Every structure is written in structure tokens, then in C-alpha cells.
Amino acid sequence: MTTKHAQRVEDFTNANLILIFVNLIWVFVAIWSAWGLGPVVILAVGLNHLITRLEFAKRRRAIGADNPPKV
């Protein structure tokens, strides 16, 4: 039986971030052209809030604040 080691794969993080940015821009432009700037601003603020909440949840999980010790 032969063992096959996993090969190193390329890091596509930058490419994925650029694609997310491009998609976000065209969605914002489409919403702006259909309903105006107000809904775009509301959506942007909502996305910013969700990203911030995700960051705080990751930090809490990293330090173990989600599972306090039982007394």
C-alpha cells in the first residue's frame, strides 16, 4: 500500500476577494439604478454590521468566552 501525500495547492484568497468585490459593486449599481441610493446605503450598513458581528463572534470563540467554566 502506498501513501500519497497531499500536494500543496495555490492560495486563491486574493482572486476570491476581488471577485467578491466586483460582484458586490455590480449588485450595488443594479440596486442603485432600480431604487436609488437609499437602499444601497441601507444594504451597505447592514453588511458592515453583519461582518462586524461575525468578527466579534470569531474573537469570542478564539478566546473561549462562549463556554464559561461551570462552577
N, CA, C and O atoms as a Tinker XYZ file with bonds, in Angstrom:
   284  protein
     1  N      0.843000   -1.179000    0.000000    73     2
     2  CA     0.000000    0.000000    0.000000    64     1     3
     3  C      0.888000    1.241000    0.000000    63     2     4     5
     4  O      1.792000    1.373000    0.825000    81     3
     5  N      0.621000    2.130000   -0.918000    73     3     6
     6  CA     1.431000    3.348000   -0.996000    64     5     7
     7  C      0.695000    4.497000   -0.324000    63     6     8     9
     8  O     -0.533000    4.583000   -0.358000    81     7
     9  N      1.466000    5.358000    0.275000    73     7    10
    10  CA     0.873000    6.539000    0.898000    64     9    11
    11  C      1.111000    7.729000   -0.013000    63    10    12    13
    12  O      2.232000    7.983000   -0.452000    81    11
    13  N      0.053000    8.443000   -0.284000    73    11    14
    14  CA     0.159000    9.642000   -1.114000    64    13    15
    15  C      0.013000   10.864000   -0.216000    63    14    16    17
    16  O     -0.970000   11.015000    0.510000    81    15
    17  N      0.995000   11.709000   -0.284000    73    15    18
    18  CA     0.953000   12.924000    0.499000    64    17    19
    19  C      0.191000   13.999000   -0.268000    63    18    20    21
    20  O      0.253000   14.076000   -1.495000    81    19
    21  N     -0.512000   14.807000    0.467000    73    19    22
    22  CA    -1.264000   15.893000   -0.163000    64    21    23
    23  C     -0.294000   16.892000   -0.772000    63    22    24    25
    24  O      0.718000   17.246000   -0.166000    81    23
    25  N     -0.614000   17.337000   -1.968000    73    23    26
    26  CA     0.231000   18.324000   -2.627000    64    25    27
    27  C     -0.210000   19.724000   -2.231000    63    26    28    29
    28  O     -1.371000   19.973000   -1.906000    81    27
    29  N      0.736000   20.602000   -2.269000    73    27    30
    30  CA     0.442000   21.996000   -1.946000    64    29    31
    31  C     -0.421000   22.595000   -3.041000    63    30    32    33
    32  O     -0.174000   22.378000   -4.228000    81    31
    33  N     -1.449000   23.359000   -2.634000    73    31    34
    34  CA    -2.341000   23.997000   -3.600000    64    33    35
    35  C     -2.118000   25.503000   -3.572000    63    34    36    37
    36  O     -1.610000   26.054000   -2.595000    81    35
    37  N     -2.499000   26.144000   -4.644000    73    35    38
    38  CA    -2.333000   27.590000   -4.721000    64    37    39
    39  C     -3.319000   28.289000   -3.793000    63    38    40    41
    40  O     -4.397000   27.771000   -3.500000    81    39
    41  N     -2.929000   29.468000   -3.341000    73    39    42
    42  CA    -3.782000   30.291000   -2.497000    64    41    43
    43  C     -4.568000   31.248000   -3.389000    63    42    44    45
    44  O     -3.993000   32.153000   -3.994000    81    43
    45  N     -5.872000   31.048000   -3.466000    73    43    46
    46  CA    -6.728000   31.875000   -4.301000    64    45    47
    47  C     -7.490000   32.927000   -3.502000    63    46    48    49
    48  O     -8.533000   33.404000   -3.950000    81    47
    49  N     -6.988000   33.294000   -2.334000    73    47    50
    50  CA    -7.681000   34.246000   -1.484000    64    49    51
    51  C     -7.829000   35.600000   -2.166000    63    50    52    53
    52  O     -8.917000   36.175000   -2.170000    81    51
    53  N     -6.750000   36.113000   -2.740000    73    51    54
    54  CA    -6.827000   37.428000   -3.388000    64    53    55
    55  C     -7.792000   37.419000   -4.565000    63    54    56    57
    56  O     -8.566000   38.361000   -4.738000    81    55
    57  N     -7.755000   36.375000   -5.367000    73    55    58
    58  CA    -8.660000   36.279000   -6.509000    64    57    59
    59  C    -10.118000   36.234000   -6.043000    63    58    60    61
    60  O    -10.983000   36.870000   -6.645000    81    59
    61  N    -10.387000   35.489000   -4.979000    73    59    62
    62  CA   -11.747000   35.402000   -4.461000    64    61    63
    63  C    -12.213000   36.729000   -3.878000    63    62    64    65
    64  O    -13.367000   37.115000   -4.059000    81    63
    65  N    -11.329000   37.426000   -3.183000    73    63    66
    66  CA   -11.705000   38.734000   -2.639000    64    65    67
    67  C    -12.008000   39.732000   -3.753000    63    66    68    69
    68  O    -12.939000   40.528000   -3.632000    81    67
    69  N    -11.243000   39.698000   -4.818000    73    67    70
    70  CA   -11.505000   40.591000   -5.949000    64    69    71
    71  C    -12.839000   40.252000   -6.598000    63    70    72    73
    72  O    -13.601000   41.156000   -6.943000    81    71
    73  N    -13.134000   38.972000   -6.771000    73    71    74
    74  CA   -14.410000   38.583000   -7.357000    64    73    75
    75  C    -15.585000   38.970000   -6.471000    63    74    76    77
    76  O    -16.624000   39.394000   -6.977000    81    75
    77  N    -15.439000   38.831000   -5.158000    73    75    78
    78  CA   -16.494000   39.266000   -4.239000    64    77    79
    79  C    -16.714000   40.766000   -4.379000    63    78    80    81
    80  O    -17.855000   41.225000   -4.426000    81    79
    81  N    -15.630000   41.531000   -4.445000    73    79    82
    82  CA   -15.725000   42.979000   -4.596000    64    81    83
    83  C    -16.430000   43.354000   -5.898000    63    82    84    85
    84  O    -17.304000   44.221000   -5.903000    81    83
    85  N    -16.057000   42.711000   -6.991000    73    83    86
    86  CA   -16.668000   43.007000   -8.295000    64    85    87
    87  C    -18.158000   42.674000   -8.270000    63    86    88    89
    88  O    -18.973000   43.456000   -8.760000    81    87
    89  N    -18.516000   41.536000   -7.711000    73    87    90
    90  CA   -19.927000   41.167000   -7.629000    64    89    91
    91  C    -20.707000   42.124000   -6.742000    63    90    92    93
    92  O    -21.841000   42.483000   -7.059000    81    91
    93  N    -20.113000   42.532000   -5.647000    73    91    94
    94  CA   -20.779000   43.480000   -4.757000    64    93    95
    95  C    -21.011000   44.812000   -5.456000    63    94    96    97
    96  O    -22.068000   45.422000   -5.294000    81    95
    97  N    -20.038000   45.266000   -6.226000    73    95    98
    98  CA   -20.180000   46.527000   -6.940000    64    97    99
    99  C    -21.312000   46.460000   -7.960000    63    98   100   101
   100  O    -22.134000   47.374000   -8.016000    81    99
   101  N    -21.376000   45.386000   -8.777000    73    99   102
   102  CA   -22.437000   45.370000   -9.791000    64   101   103
   103  C    -23.811000   45.203000   -9.164000    63   102   104   105
   104  O    -24.794000   45.717000   -9.697000    81   103
   105  N    -23.902000   44.487000   -8.029000    73   103   106
   106  CA   -25.192000   44.382000   -7.348000    64   105   107
   107  C    -25.596000   45.746000   -6.801000    63   106   108   109
   108  O    -26.759000   46.135000   -6.912000    81   107
   109  N    -24.655000   46.476000   -6.215000    73   107   110
   110  CA   -24.962000   47.817000   -5.720000    64   109   111
   111  C    -25.391000   48.743000   -6.859000    63   110   112   113
   112  O    -26.336000   49.516000   -6.698000    81   111
   113  N    -24.716000   48.676000   -7.997000    73   111   114
   114  CA   -25.086000   49.523000   -9.142000    64   113   115
   115  C    -26.476000   49.155000   -9.647000    63   114   116   117
   116  O    -27.260000   50.040000   -9.991000    81   115
   117  N    -26.792000   47.867000   -9.697000    73   115   118
   118  CA   -28.120000   47.437000  -10.158000    64   117   119
   119  C    -29.207000   47.923000   -9.203000    63   118   120   121
   120  O    -30.252000   48.404000   -9.643000    81   119
   121  N    -28.966000   47.800000   -7.903000    73   119   122
   122  CA   -29.952000   48.283000   -6.921000    64   121   123
   123  C    -30.081000   49.794000   -7.002000    63   122   124   125
   124  O    -31.186000   50.329000   -6.922000    81   123
   125  N    -28.957000   50.485000   -7.162000    73   123   126
   126  CA   -28.969000   51.936000   -7.264000    64   125   127
   127  C    -29.779000   52.387000   -8.481000    63   126   128   129
   128  O    -30.566000   53.329000   -8.385000    81   127
   129  N    -29.595000   51.730000   -9.607000    73   127   130
   130  CA   -30.322000   52.133000  -10.812000    64   129   131
   131  C    -31.806000   51.811000  -10.712000    63   130   132   133
   132  O    -32.625000   52.492000  -11.328000    81   131
   133  N    -32.166000   50.783000   -9.944000    73   131   134
   134  CA   -33.573000   50.409000   -9.832000    64   133   135
   135  C    -34.316000   51.220000   -8.772000    63   134   136   137
   136  O    -35.433000   51.677000   -9.012000    81   135
   137  N    -33.703000   51.401000   -7.603000    73   135   138
   138  CA   -34.418000   52.022000   -6.496000    64   137   139
   139  C    -33.744000   53.252000   -5.900000    63   138   140   141
   140  O    -34.315000   53.874000   -5.003000    81   139
   141  N    -32.582000   53.620000   -6.348000    73   139   142
   142  CA   -31.922000   54.806000   -5.836000    64   141   143
   143  C    -30.827000   54.485000   -4.835000    63   142   144   145
   144  O    -30.528000   53.324000   -4.555000    81   143
   145  N    -30.246000   55.538000   -4.309000    73   143   146
   146  CA   -29.086000   55.390000   -3.428000    64   145   147
   147  C    -29.458000   54.930000   -2.017000    63   146   148   149
   148  O    -28.646000   54.285000   -1.353000    81   147
   149  N    -30.652000   55.244000   -1.550000    73   147   150
   150  CA   -31.062000   54.890000   -0.184000    64   149   151
   151  C    -30.950000   53.406000    0.128000    63   150   152   153
   152  O    -30.307000   53.036000    1.110000    81   151
   153  N    -31.562000   52.544000   -0.684000    73   151   154
   154  CA   -31.446000   51.112000   -0.395000    64   153   155
   155  C    -30.008000   50.591000   -0.455000    63   154   156   157
   156  O    -29.659000   49.657000    0.267000    81   155
   157  N    -29.182000   51.180000   -1.298000    73   155   158
   158  CA   -27.778000   50.770000   -1.369000    64   157   159
   159  C    -27.068000   51.094000   -0.062000    63   158   160   161
   160  O    -26.299000   50.279000    0.448000    81   159
   161  N    -27.319000   52.268000    0.477000    73   159   162
   162  CA   -26.697000   52.663000    1.744000    64   161   163
   163  C    -27.187000   51.763000    2.869000    63   162   164   165
   164  O    -26.396000   51.339000    3.712000    81   163
   165  N    -28.487000   51.468000    2.892000    73   163   166
   166  CA   -29.032000   50.586000    3.930000    64   165   167
   167  C    -28.421000   49.193000    3.828000    63   166   168   169
   168  O    -28.061000   48.599000    4.845000    81   167
   169  N    -28.302000   48.673000    2.621000    73   167   170
   170  CA   -27.695000   47.360000    2.428000    64   169   171
   171  C    -26.223000   47.367000    2.835000    63   170   172   173
   172  O    -25.750000   46.411000    3.450000    81   171
   173  N    -25.501000   48.421000    2.505000    73   171   174
   174  CA   -24.086000   48.516000    2.864000    64   173   175
   175  C    -23.910000   48.575000    4.382000    63   174   176   177
   176  O    -23.019000   47.923000    4.926000    81   175
   177  N    -24.746000   49.344000    5.063000    73   175   178
   178  CA   -24.662000   49.426000    6.520000    64   177   179
   179  C    -25.014000   48.073000    7.141000    63   178   180   181
   180  O    -24.382000   47.656000    8.111000    81   179
   181  N    -26.014000   47.391000    6.592000    73   179   182
   182  CA   -26.381000   46.066000    7.092000    64   181   183
   183  C    -25.262000   45.053000    6.912000    63   182   184   185
   184  O    -24.978000   44.276000    7.823000    81   183
   185  N    -24.624000   45.053000    5.746000    73   183   186
   186  CA   -23.497000   44.151000    5.515000    64   185   187
   187  C    -22.338000   44.454000    6.455000    63   186   188   189
   188  O    -21.702000   43.541000    6.981000    81   187
   189  N    -22.068000   45.738000    6.662000    73   187   190
   190  CA   -20.999000   46.126000    7.579000    64   189   191
   191  C    -21.302000   45.626000    8.996000    63   190   192   193
   192  O    -20.409000   45.142000    9.691000    81   191
   193  N    -22.551000   45.745000    9.414000    73   191   194
   194  CA   -22.942000   45.288000   10.745000    64   193   195
   195  C    -22.772000   43.770000   10.866000    63   194   196   197
   196  O    -22.263000   43.287000   11.878000    81   195
   197  N    -23.192000   43.016000    9.850000    73   195   198
   198  CA   -23.059000   41.562000    9.889000    64   197   199
   199  C    -21.600000   41.124000    9.908000    63   198   200   201
   200  O    -21.247000   40.176000   10.609000    81   199
   201  N    -20.755000   41.801000    9.148000    73   199   202
   202  CA   -19.334000   41.461000    9.134000    64   201   203
   203  C    -18.706000   41.739000   10.498000    63   202   204   205
   204  O    -17.876000   40.961000   10.970000    81   203
   205  N    -19.095000   42.835000   11.126000    73   203   206
   206  CA   -18.579000   43.175000   12.452000    64   205   207
   207  C    -19.023000   42.147000   13.483000    63   206   208   209
   208  O    -18.231000   41.740000   14.334000    81   207
   209  N    -20.293000   41.720000   13.414000    73   207   210
   210  CA   -20.782000   40.700000   14.346000    64   209   211
   211  C    -20.037000   39.377000   14.152000    63   210   212   213
   212  O    -19.725000   38.687000   15.122000    81   211
   213  N    -19.758000   39.032000   12.908000    73   211   214
   214  CA   -19.002000   37.814000   12.624000    64   213   215
   215  C    -17.599000   37.892000   13.222000    63   214   216   217
   216  O    -17.101000   36.917000   13.784000    81   215
   217  N    -16.971000   39.055000   13.096000    73   215   218
   218  CA   -15.629000   39.234000   13.656000    64   217   219
   219  C    -15.643000   39.083000   15.176000    63   218   220   221
   220  O    -14.773000   38.423000   15.745000    81   219
   221  N    -16.638000   39.700000   15.838000    73   219   222
   222  CA   -16.727000   39.582000   17.294000    64   221   223
   223  C    -16.985000   38.140000   17.721000    63   222   224   225
   224  O    -16.430000   37.680000   18.719000    81   223
   225  N    -17.820000   37.427000   16.976000    73   223   226
   226  CA   -18.100000   36.026000   17.309000    64   225   227
   227  C    -16.847000   35.174000   17.155000    63   226   228   229
   228  O    -16.591000   34.291000   17.973000    81   227
   229  N    -16.066000   35.433000   16.114000    73   227   230
   230  CA   -14.818000   34.683000   15.930000    64   229   231
   231  C    -13.837000   34.979000   17.058000    63   230   232   233
   232  O    -13.163000   34.072000   17.546000    81   231
   233  N    -13.754000   36.227000   17.471000    73   231   234
   234  CA   -12.855000   36.581000   18.579000    64   233   235
   235  C    -13.283000   35.912000   19.873000    63   234   236   237
   236  O    -12.449000   35.393000   20.614000    81   235
   237  N    -14.606000   35.923000   20.152000    73   235   238
   238  CA   -15.099000   35.288000   21.374000    64   237   239
   239  C    -14.800000   33.796000   21.360000    63   238   240   241
   240  O    -14.400000   33.228000   22.376000    81   239
   241  N    -14.996000   33.160000   20.203000    73   239   242
   242  CA   -14.731000   31.726000   20.086000    64   241   243
   243  C    -13.243000   31.445000   20.258000    63   242   244   245
   244  O    -12.865000   30.431000   20.845000    81   243
   245  N    -12.393000   32.345000   19.746000    73   243   246
   246  CA   -10.947000   32.137000   19.828000    64   245   247
   247  C    -10.439000   32.201000   21.268000    63   246   248   249
   248  O     -9.517000   31.472000   21.633000    81   247
   249  N    -11.030000   33.061000   22.079000    73   247   250
   250  CA   -10.575000   33.167000   23.466000    64   249   251
   251  C    -11.368000   32.271000   24.409000    63   250   252   253
   252  O    -11.047000   32.187000   25.594000    81   251
   253  N    -12.396000   31.602000   23.900000    73   251   254
   254  CA   -13.180000   30.687000   24.719000    64   253   255
   255  C    -14.217000   31.356000   25.581000    63   254   256   257
   256  O    -14.631000   30.790000   26.592000    81   255
   257  N    -14.651000   32.547000   25.213000    73   255   258
   258  CA   -15.641000   33.276000   26.001000    64   257   259
   259  C    -17.041000   32.710000   25.830000    63   258   260   261
   260  O    -17.922000   33.010000   26.635000    81   259
   261  N    -17.270000   31.896000   24.799000    73   259   262
   262  CA   -18.599000   31.331000   24.572000    64   261   263
   263  C    -18.921000   30.211000   25.575000    63   262   264   265
   264  O    -20.090000   29.950000   25.862000    81   263
   265  N    -17.904000   29.567000   26.092000    73   263   266
   266  CA   -18.108000   28.456000   27.026000    64   265   267
   267  C    -17.441000   28.782000   28.351000    63   266   268   269
   268  O    -16.308000   28.369000   28.595000    81   267
   269  N    -18.141000   29.525000   29.215000    73   267   270
   270  CA   -17.530000   29.840000   30.515000    64   269   271
   271  C    -17.434000   28.581000   31.375000    63   270   272   273
   272  O    -18.237000   27.660000   31.229000    81   271
   273  N    -16.455000   28.550000   32.265000    73   271   274
   274  CA   -16.308000   27.351000   33.114000    64   273   275
   275  C    -17.495000   27.196000   34.043000    63   274   276   277
   276  O    -18.040000   28.178000   34.548000    81   275
   277  N    -17.891000   25.948000   34.264000    73   275   278
   278  CA   -19.008000   25.668000   35.165000    64   277   279
   279  C    -18.500000   25.614000   36.600000    63   278   280   281
   280  O    -17.427000   25.081000   36.883000    81   279
   281  N    -19.301000   26.180000   37.496000    73   279   282
   282  CA   -18.911000   26.243000   38.905000    64   281   283
   283  C    -19.471000   25.094000   39.674000    63   282   284
   284  O    -19.242000   24.988000   40.879000    81   283
